[in-house]
Amino acid sequence: MTAETQVTRALFDEVMVPNYAPAKLIPVKGAGSRVWDQDGREYIDFAGGIAVSSLGHCHPALVNALKDQADKLWHLSNVLTNEPALRLAKKLVDHTFAEKVYFCNSGAEANEAAFKLARRWALDTHGAHKNEIISFAKSFHGRTFFTVTVGGQASYSDGFGPKPGAVLHAEYNNLESVKALISDKTCAIVVEPIQGEGGIIPGDYAFLQGLRDLCDQHNALLVFDEVQTGVGRTGKLYDYMNSGVTPDILTSAKSLGGGFPVGAMLTSTAIAAHLKVGTHGSTYGGNPLACAVAEAAIDTINSPEVLTGVLKNEQIFRECLQAINEEFQVFAEVRGKGMLLGAVLNEKYKGRSRDFFLAAADHGLFALVAGVDVVRFAPSLVITEAEIREGMKRFAAAVKQVVAS
Ligand SMILES: Cc1ncc(COP(=O)(O)O)c(C=O)c1O
């Protein structure tokens, strides 16, 4: 590549592995919930980098933490520990059920650690027969081969040879389907408290409590995948705090770094003890830059103003979506919590979420889909009312375009 090489979308097709199909525009700058592309066109961001940019783009607290740490120390590996990682772990422990933290770099890695820990705990405490993991249809836990196999969409794990075994899938929000699968061979139940990629489907609190009870009855661990719901997105630091159902292991990523890659697995001291020295690891996990940014994100998000602001923003989103629906009759319902909402398309528009997503981009708005029937919104937790209303004006224009097409 020379200095003159033009960076265009065509370059993606030329040099990138074709496992993604990104939009035509290329963003170059962001501030708050606004983004600008190479041509200087401005977009409102209701996508948040898929529930990641929890404080919008270039939030001063995160920029300062990153710049400050960048001048001090970037990387050590796990042969040495570092101050930002220990400070972040202490904060996560102080503000959740957890007593121990393991750091990694993504949601998939956090889940990989959780599943390996559950298997090792079961082996050590009950024996080799106790190795079955129960998860749910439509669930999503990442793209490593173990996590994608635990995930509830076989099409994502098919075609890569033999899959990790002893993984069973029950039906979400159907406790009877779990009872039919659980036994003393079960080592863990893995659940998203709100299914994200599966279509923004909230778990009933009675269902989540039922899973807790079943785990207790069968000496199995309850793992909450809070990669998408965690770090303020549903108005609490973690969504388990809304239901009052406490897991044994919790995984976190996405919003935790506000855009800087970081993941974490949280658990108790007794369970953590089974990941002895050498059983698991990551070169970058606990990286000082990542942990310094995540510490600033937690400090900023875990405040009454931001957390109550998330619920206020949810109300504004719901009012605006209701007004759009009154005009155009496109949604059957809006579901989800806080800044993780899904507008479910009605019968007439079923299967067309991508059309709404593309029309939104045409009108200067980043939205998301969650499957073919749901338009998903996962913006910054601190998006302003003015940004929401401007984004909704653009979304209304997009809906009008789809309805007229
Ligand atoms: C609930 C959940 N778990 C795990 C993941 C995987 O996270 P990552 O892409 O950071 O590996 C995702 C990503 O969408 C997710 O929504």
PDBQT file of the ligand as one rigid body, heavy atoms in Angstrom, charges set to zero:
ROOT
HETATM    1  C1  LIG A 501     -24.875 -12.502  24.496  1.00  0.00    +0.000 C 
HETATM    2  C2  LIG A 501     -23.592 -12.515  23.729  1.00  0.00    +0.000 A 
HETATM    3  N1  LIG A 501     -22.608 -13.324  24.113  1.00  0.00    +0.000 NA
HETATM    4  C3  LIG A 501     -21.423 -13.364  23.467  1.00  0.00    +0.000 A 
HETATM    5  C4  LIG A 501     -21.190 -12.575  22.360  1.00  0.00    +0.000 A 
HETATM    6  C5  LIG A 501     -19.858 -12.638  21.659  1.00  0.00    +0.000 C 
HETATM    7  O1  LIG A 501     -19.121 -11.521  21.961  1.00  0.00    +0.000 OA
HETATM    8  P1  LIG A 501     -17.833 -11.169  21.071  1.00  0.00    +0.000 P 
HETATM    9  O2  LIG A 501     -18.314 -10.862  19.692  1.00  0.00    +0.000 OA
HETATM   10  O3  LIG A 501     -17.204 -10.012  21.787  1.00  0.00    +0.000 OA
HETATM   11  O4  LIG A 501     -16.954 -12.372  21.088  1.00  0.00    +0.000 OA
HETATM   12  C6  LIG A 501     -22.195 -11.712  21.916  1.00  0.00    +0.000 A 
HETATM   13  C7  LIG A 501     -21.991 -10.884  20.724  1.00  0.00    +0.000 C 
HETATM   14  O5  LIG A 501     -22.905 -10.434  20.081  1.00  0.00    +0.000 OA
HETATM   15  C8  LIG A 501     -23.434 -11.687  22.614  1.00  0.00    +0.000 A 
HETATM   16  O6  LIG A 501     -24.431 -10.883  22.226  1.00  0.00    +0.000 OA
ENDROOT
TORSDOF 0
